[in-house]
Amino acid sequence: MSEARRVVVIAEDEPRLAASLAFIVEREGGRAVVTDNGLEALDAIRRERPVLALVDVMMPGIDGLELTRRVRAEADIADLDIIILTALGQADHERQALAAGASRYVRKPFDVRALREIIAAAVGG
C-alpha cells in the first residue's frame, strides 16, 4: 500500500482529542493529517486522498454532516470511509449522520480499542 493510501484525515477542533487521534493513527502505521474545521478537512481529503476520515460533527467552517455530504457528492472521493465522532448521542443525530453518508457513527467518549482496530484495518497496520 502506498504512503498516500495510508493517510487518515482527522477533522476535530478540540486539540487534545485531535492529538490523541493522530497518535493512534501513527501508532497503527498511518499518517495523520489534522484539521480543525470542516473546510480545511474537505481540502485535505481532496488533496491527500485518505483511506479514512475521522470527523467531528460540531466544528467551524462546515459541520461534519455537511462535510460528509460534500465528500459523497464528489465522484473521485465519494467512496471514502467516513467515521463521525461526536458527543451528540440521540438516535436522531445518528440517523442524520448515516443519511448524510457517514460510514459509521461513534459516540464520544469512544472505546479506544475499537477505534484503534478500525484505524488499523484502514491503514493496513
C-alpha positions in Angstrom: 0.0 0.0 0.0 1.5 3.4 -1.0 2.0 6.1 1.6 -0.7 8.2 0.1 -3.2 5.3 0.7 -2.3 5.2 4.4 -3.4 8.8 5.2 -6.2 9.4 7.7 -7.7 12.9 7.8 -8.8 14.0 11.2 -11.4 16.8 11.4 -11.5 17.7 15.1 -11.5 21.2 16.7 -10.6 20.0 20.2 -6.8 20.0 20.2 -6.2 17.3 22.8 -8.6 14.9 21.1 -7.1 15.6 17.7 -3.6 14.9 19.1 -4.8 11.6 20.6 -6.4 10.5 17.4 -3.3 11.4 15.4 -1.2 9.4 17.9 -3.4 6.3 17.3 -3.2 6.7 13.5 0.6 7.0 13.6 0.9 4.1 16.1 -1.1 1.9 13.7 1.2 2.8 10.8 -0.7 5.6 9.1 -0.1 9.2 8.5 -2.4 11.7 10.2 -3.5 14.9 8.6 -5.2 17.0 11.3 -7.6 19.8 10.6 -9.7 21.9 13.0 -12.6 22.8 10.7 -14.7 21.3 8.0 -13.5 23.4 5.1 -9.8 22.5 5.8 -10.8 18.9 6.1 -12.5 18.9 2.7 -9.4 20.4 1.2 -7.2 17.8 2.9 -9.5 15.0 1.7 -9.3 16.3 -1.9 -5.5 16.7 -1.7 -4.5 13.7 0.3 -7.0 11.0 -0.9 -7.0 9.4 2.5 -8.2 5.8 3.3 -10.3 7.1 6.3 -11.7 10.4 7.7 -12.4 10.8 11.4 -14.9 13.7 11.5 -16.4 15.6 14.4 -19.9 16.9 13.9 -19.7 20.2 15.6 -16.8 22.3 14.2 -16.1 25.6 12.5 -16.4 26.2 8.8 -18.8 23.5 7.7 -20.0 20.9 10.2 -19.2 17.2 9.9 -22.6 16.3 8.3 -22.1 18.9 5.6 -18.5 17.8 5.1 -19.8 14.2 4.6 -22.5 15.3 2.1 -19.9 17.2 0.1 -17.5 14.3 0.0 -20.3 11.9 -1.1 -21.2 14.4 -3.9 -17.7 14.3 -5.5 -17.2 11.1 -7.6 -13.4 10.9 -7.1 -13.6 10.9 -3.3 -17.2 9.6 -2.7 -16.1 6.2 -1.6 -14.1 7.5 1.4 -14.7 5.7 4.7 -16.0 8.4 7.0 -16.4 7.9 10.7 -18.4 10.5 12.5 -17.1 11.0 16.1 -19.5 13.0 18.2 -20.7 13.8 21.7 -24.2 14.0 20.3 -25.9 10.8 21.4 -29.5 11.0 20.4 -30.8 8.4 17.8 -31.9 11.3 15.6 -28.3 12.6 15.3 -27.1 9.1 14.3 -29.9 8.8 11.7 -28.9 12.3 10.3 -25.2 11.3 10.1 -25.9 8.0 8.3 -28.3 9.7 6.0 -25.6 12.3 5.1 -23.4 9.3 4.1 -21.3 8.5 7.2 -19.9 5.0 7.2 -20.1 4.8 11.0 -21.3 6.9 13.9 -19.2 6.7 17.0 -20.2 8.4 20.3 -17.7 10.2 22.4 -16.3 9.1 24.7 -15.4 6.2 22.4 -13.9 2.8 23.0 -10.2 3.5 22.1 -9.5 -0.2 21.4 -12.4 -0.5 19.0 -11.5 2.7 17.2 -7.9 1.6 17.0 -9.0 -1.6 15.3 -10.9 0.4 12.7 -7.9 2.6 12.1 -5.5 -0.3 11.9 -7.8 -2.0 9.3 -7.9 1.1 7.2 -4.2 1.8 7.2 -3.2 -1.8 6.9 -1.5 -1.9 10.3 
